[in-house]
Amino acid sequence: MHDTSARRRSGARGNDCSGLGISEATGIGERTSVRARLLDSVTDVRLANIVRDLFREGAAVGDGGTADAIRYERRTGQLVRLRGHTEKGRNYLAALRRLLARGDLILEDRTIAESLLNDLQKALDGH
């Protein structure tokens, strides 16, 4: 069972991906420690690098991840950064697909990679 009380307190909404805390948040200042939790859980160096790039330190929108930045930009029409996050999201969607296709991730890392991929895909699809 997933703990949604933290999401309720922060005002975040949406799907919690496999209990990893990757969620669809609603705006600025709702960031959680998703980045730290993911980095603590990941063992594959390639996946850890992707997590570091998708969840930048100091990010101010949603959970701090690229998917939430995409959602925010689509909802508000305002870019979080000068270039926006849609292209970055597409690039990392492809990177996650390549990493998963290799077939050499341990189960826990594969679950995290799939959750990240699904969350990015939902954000890019407008969900």
N, C-alpha and C positions, 0 to 999 in steps of 0.2 A: 504494500500500500504506500502511495506517495504522500509525503508531507506537503500539503498545499498551503499551510498556514503562513509561511513566509511570503509566498506569492500573494496571498490575500492582503497581508499587511503592506506590501510594497505597491499594491495596485496592479501587479502584473496579471496578464490574462493569457489563456491559450494552453497549448499542449506542453507538458513536461515530457521530454524525450527520454524514455527508458530510465527515469529516475535520476538522470544526470544533472538536472537543474537547468537544462537548456530550455528556455521558455520564450514565448512570445510576450515581450513586455510592451508597455504602452507609451513610454516616453522618457524624457531626460531625468536622470537621478534615480532610476530604479535598478541600477546595476547591483548584481550580487557577486559573490566570489566564485562564479562559474569557472573563470580562467584558472584559478588556483586549484579548485577541485579536479578539473580535468587534467591539469599538469601533474597533480599528485597521483592520478589514476593511470595515466598513459605510460607504457614501457617502451614503445617503439619511437626511436629518435625522429623518424620522418613524420609520424603523426604528431609528436610533441611540437615540432616546428610549425606544422599547420595550425595547431591549437594556439600557439603564440601569435601567429599572424592573424587568425580569426578573432582572437580575444586580446586586443591590445591593452596594455596597462594605461590607465588614465582615460579610457574611453568613458564618455558621459551619457550615452544613450542606452536605454534598456538594460540588458544584462552585460553590456560591454562587447557584445559580439557583432560580427558583420551581419548576421541574419536580422538582428534587431535594428541595426542601422538602416538596412534596406527597408524594413517595415516602416520605420519612422519617416524615411525619405518619401516613400510612396504615400503615406498617410498625410503628411504635411506639405509635400511639394518642396521642401527645403532640404538642401544637401547638408549632411553632417560635416563633410570636408569638401574641399574645393572640387574634387573629381567625383564625389559620390561613391557608393558602395556596390552598385549593381554589377559593374564589370569585375570587380574584385570577387564578388560572390560567384559569378559564372566561372572565373578562373579556378577558384578553390573547389567548386563543385566538380570540375574536370579533374583536379588533382586528387580529390578524395576517391573518385571513381577509379582512377589509375592505381592508387594505393590499394584499394579493395580488390581490384582485379588481379593483383600480384598473388593473392591468396596466402601470404605468409604472416599475417597478423594473428596474434593470439586472440582467443575469444573475447576477452575484455576489451582489447584495443579495437577489434572488429566492431563490437557493439557501439563503442564511442564513435568510431568513424562513420558507421551507418547512421547514427543519431545526428551527427553534424551534417552529413549529406542530406538527410531528410529535412532537417530544419532549414538549411539553405535553400533546398528546392521549394519548400513551402513559402519561404519569404519571396523568392523570385517569382513564384506563381501568384503572389498577391495574398497569401494567407498568413 
